[in-house]
Amino acid sequence: MSVFEQLQAAIAGALKVSPTVITETTEPQDVSAWDSLGHLQVMMAVEQTFDLMLEVEDFARLNTVPVILQYLKEHGNGS
């Protein structure tokens, strides 16, 4: 399973949407469930899925799928 597929499943699970809704370019405005509470759930799912401890400052900037994928790549979880 690719990093994107893992992220896709994590975000879909956190937001309770179909994984097909989450693409490599998805932003919060693309998914109605990705509101402020949904974002916290996404961040917790990312931490759990990739065994990370995100800093509070990261929560605000990790706000789109491309940005999260780049973060994961920079922190040794992406290829």
Phi and psi in degrees as a GROMACS rama.xvg file:
@    title "Ramachandran Plot"
@    xaxis  label "Phi"
@    yaxis  label "Psi"
@TYPE xy
-72.0671  165.543  SER-2
-59.7998  -43.3331  VAL-3
-60.7302  -43.8825  PHE-4
-62.7673  -38.3169  GLU-5
-64.9071  -44.4348  GLN-6
-64.6878  -44.0653  LEU-7
-56.2137  -47.1337  GLN-8
-65.288  -39.8168  ALA-9
-64.8817  -46.3694  ALA-10
-66.7262  -44.5357  ILE-11
-59.7456  -42.4115  ALA-12
-65.1896  -42.42  GLY-13
-64.3452  -37.6674  ALA-14
-95.5461  -3.75354  LEU-15
57.2363  50.1572  LYS-16
-128.261  165.803  VAL-17
-66.8003  139.778  SER-18
-57.1829  -27.1219  PRO-19
-65.3806  -18.5578  THR-20
-73.4292  -25.9331  VAL-21
-95.3571  117.44  ILE-22
-117.187  178.324  THR-23
-70.9643  -5.57565  GLU-24
-119.547  10.2495  THR-25
-63.5984  136.745  THR-26
-122.882  162.056  GLU-27
-53.1792  -38.1081  PRO-28
-67.4692  -12.9221  GLN-29
-81.7498  -16.6249  ASP-30
-131.163  114.093  VAL-31
-59.6073  -29.478  SER-32
-74.9811  -11.6279  ALA-33
-88.0882  66.7117  TRP-34
-98.0871  -163.967  ASP-35
-63.251  -42.2786  SER-36
-68.3219  -41.5162  LEU-37
-59.1992  -37.8939  GLY-38
-63.8534  -41.4107  HIS-39
-60.9239  -41.2658  LEU-40
-64.7842  -38.7411  GLN-41
-62.8938  -45.3796  VAL-42
-62.0415  -41.9867  MET-43
-65.4471  -38.0701  MET-44
-66.0965  -39.3114  ALA-45
-63.2048  -44.9824  VAL-46
-58.2501  -46.9273  GLU-47
-68.1244  -46.1651  GLN-48
-64.8416  -40.0112  THR-49
-106.662  10.0585  PHE-50
52.1103  54.423  ASP-51
-117.671  158.92  LEU-52
-119.591  103.254  MET-53
-79.5833  146.272  LEU-54
-81.8067  153.454  GLU-55
-56.4191  -36.7498  VAL-56
-62.7001  -30.9774  GLU-57
-67.4722  -31.7503  ASP-58
-54.9515  -43.9758  PHE-59
-69.1932  -37.0864  ALA-60
-87.6589  -20.7815  ARG-61
-87.5492  69.2647  LEU-62
-116.477  8.98321  ASN-63
-143.757  159.495  THR-64
-60.4114  -46.1235  VAL-65
-58.7635  -39.6756  PRO-66
-68.2967  -40.8244  VAL-67
-64.2814  -44.0041  ILE-68
-60.2073  -42.1487  LEU-69
-63.228  -42.7742  GLN-70
-59.1346  -45.94  TYR-71
-62.2174  -40.8033  LEU-72
-62.6316  -44.0109  LYS-73
-66.5747  -24.7329  GLU-74
-106.953  25.1985  HIS-75
78.8909  15.1885  GLY-76
-112.546  2.81003  ASN-77
-124.624  165.904  GLY-78
